[in-house]
Amino acid sequence: MGIHDIIEGKKQWRAHVARVKGLPPDYQIVYREMQKYFFKVGPVGLTDGDLLSGIVDFFEEGVASGKGVLELIGPDVAAFCDGLIKDSPTYADAYQQSITKQRKAGG
């Protein structure tokens, strides 16, 4: 990864953050909670940016249609997040697989 890639990544992140700040306050709060949840759970594809930008797209559509954020995702934010990443490997999954492989190789 070169310096140009790093600079471009920062520009994209700043643009993403600006989009989030353009959402109504209730949407921003839920987005931040989802972001914390994803960083804690650690879906492997989180760093490519598609998941978080897709959520902002979804939220912007909800705002445009006049819906509240909980009308879109339901009352359980964590359950909604789990549904988004249910088929995605997480870092916890990768760690568990590496331990299982080590045990099989060693024993």
PyMOL commands that set and color helices and strands:
alter all, ss='L'
color gray80, all
select helices_A, chain A and resi 3-21+25-41+44-48+50-64+69-73+77-85+91-106
alter helices_A, ss='H'
color red, helices_A
deselect
rebuild
show_as cartoon
